[in-house]
Amino acid sequence: MTKAKDGSRRDFLKGASLAGAASLLATQRSSAAHSSPDDQNAEPIHAKNLIFLVADGMGTGTLSLAHHWKQSNEGSILNWMQLYGRPDVVTALQETASASSPVTDSAAAASAWGSGKRVNNRSINIGTDGVPQTPLMTYVKKAGKATGLVSTCRITHATPAGFAANSADRDAEDKIADQYLERGIDVILGGGRRHFDRQGEGQDGKNLLSAFESKGYATALNKESLFAAKGSPKLLGLFSDSHIPYAIDRKFDKSFEAIPSLPEMFQAALKSLESAPNGFVLQVEAGRVDHAGHANDPAAILHDQLEFDDCIPLAIEFAEKNKDTLVIVTTDHGTGGCQLNGAGDSYNGSEASMNQINRFKGSFESLELVFKEKQKFDKDLFEEVTGIKVNKSQGKEIESAAKKRISYLSSKMTDVVAEQLHEATAVGWTSNKHTAEFVEFLCFGPGSSLTKPFMKNYELFHLMARALQLKI
């Protein structure tokens, strides 16, 4: 046997030994996590409150990118990664399929959580037989608990709606807004003002803001009024006509200063819900992680993932003060197949390439808005925002798409400059679509012991219902 082969054999045996040790630790942890409720040493399984944090569209590659960037630029690890070191945190892999496909959309994924049944893509809590399923928040309200939804998307978008609404078509967002009012969701914070104030051309003329106010809701349309309304038990905050701008755009564009961040909305929601006598259920979504994945925008996905990560310490702080709180941290599916790839000799240029993301001063969506309005491509602005130089052919292709006002111009732009983007940042993508990858699931607090090492998304509904002692 040659020396090289002997070394390979030793490495293999060493790896096998480590794998065995890891398997043993996993088995021991699983046994601890799944102790019988009758065991005197078992963790409590009943929770008064539930905080559900979801980074929509976050694959493991996105999590890894944000982790490596934070280590390189801030000398610390993600709050998400720190959870793995806590003995009270239970982890699992989650399968994300829908009833109609191994690749789910957000509506079907949220409905699996929200109703305990898999539904077809594009539907919200409507069974495959066409029968509406009772969403989680309805059971929560019947149990006398308060309810809250927070998102950087339109608050009527698929993920928050999956906890509270029923619709055969996820795009029926006016209907979903109406249901929030009818069903008494206590705290509603995010984008999507156009689905509440519907007095524009082609709309039905309803002003739901007034209707909410007549039912005792405090309303907020900017950061200042949100802070002023903190503590209101019923709160409606709508901070953008459509989705809330990406975190990177709010960082560099002063015109967005009045829009609260996801952590600020989360804090306001907690302040409003914490005094609910029978507890609460609060879903908090970083929805634009998904959109950045669809656009293959490395800077946008990084900054929105980092903003989501800042919510985790807030949840930990609340749960440590309120021991009867179950905290869940997860995602509904991957989007885009984001990955930091090897760059340079022996991959030693990967960190430097990744840090080229720091040159970005906005998202591709911010450029899309400008180019569509002007129906003209601005080469200098493109380079100023992205640090990428385009040739005449590329510029003409982008300008032609802008004049046609095509949907998802941001995705078109990243496709046109995909080679330069990858060369500059070492971030690559598999598509502009969702993926079928298994995703990370973490939880701690009462009820976390109900977690199985591998879960199907609809099983999470039953975990939450049992932990909250809901009558299903």
Secondary structure by P-SEA (a helix, b strand, c coil): ccaaaaaaaaaaaaaaaaaaaaaaaaaaaaaaacccccccccccccccbbbbbbcccccaaaaaaaaaaaaaccccccaaaaaaacccbbbbbbbbbccccccccaaaaaaaaacccccccccccccccccccccaaaaaaaabbbbbcccccccccccccccccccccccaaaaaaaaaaaaccccccccccccccccccccccccaaaaaaaabbbbbccaaaaaaaccccbbbbbcccccccccccccccccccccccaaaaaaaaaaacccccccbbbbbbccaaaaaaaaccaaaaaaaaaaaaaaaaaaaaaaaacccbbbbbbccccccccccccccccccaaaaaaaccccccccaaaaaaaaaaaccccaaaaaaaccccccaaaaaaaaaaaaacccaaaaaaaaaaaaaaaaacccccccccccccbbbbbbbccccccccccccaaaaaaaaaaaacccc
